């Protein structure tokens, strides 16, 4: 028979051990790591620290010419402490930075650049040649002769890249210039419509002249898997390089959905472009979930986590993969924030800046996979 006092001592000892173990486990749980209380010290490694620069971990900074997420102190706190690299989501697009033909407005872009400098972060510039976010005067260039359009683009690139020389480390020089069938977007891009493919050689040259240290990218979506679009992009890059265009990198936007096919082919896609002697990067990652009932459907958060994990695993495993940027880190400040056509909430934090399962999957991916030498 067990001695009653010894039995009680044993029970107390066991209980203490359980309490100590629970406290120890709690200290390593990711909950609150991104967190809402700026005064609380981080409880565990951030994605940036887990990655150790391979890749650089980045986020888009929400805002435009008239509004800025940087007025939100909780947002600033996360942005400052969790990321190596910032991309102005809209502040360097033509509509914001070059609103009238003879007027530039650097206020929004400068604000992001200042924030990055104060927090020791790198900057990606977005975007120099793109059909989206054009002010009305620039949209009209599509109907004009190349002799008129070319100097306008040259002035834009010299002015904008020149202003951020040594400040913006890398630029999306050409954004979304190829369509799903692999055709150059001469139909909707006014610059391409006026001047065709040769203007891209000029654009890369002008950007290089304005900042010889900047890494110059072609950036696009739906190239994470093989197909006509990535074939065309590869062929285009080969032609541009053959003509002397200083193309240095390919950005994979990675705007994904939980019901997309898996990412098994993504590592080979990264390698395929790295084999051209280029950097590769994930530049605009988000993964929207099914929100048809107004909230994420069952199992969606886990699917989202798996997809973010697969994206990060591919980038972490590719030595040419320089950076991994989320197109916003929280649903409050994301273009996927309010559900559209039943989908949304594509970021790794919710609108209260609480971790979704994605953070755990991303952290595990980084801690379990070393970058190649
Ligand atoms: O500038 C107006 C402002 O005056 C007005 O008060 C406000 C009211 O809604 O709208 C503002 O413009 C919006 C702009 O974002 C700035 O907030 C546009 O309506 C809106 O269409 C625009 O959306 C951006 C979109 O690009 C078009 O530029 C998104 O925020 C941005 O996330 C998205 O980002 C693109 C990348 O640049 C390229 N790849 C795809 C990616 C997602 O579409």
Boltz pocket constraint, residues with backbone or C-beta under 6 A from the ligand:
constraints:
  - pocket:
      binder: B
      contacts: [[A, 63], [A, 64], [A, 65], [A, 66], [A, 89], [A, 90], [A, 93], [A, 132], [A, 133], [A, 253], [A, 284], [A, 335]]
      max_distance: 6.0
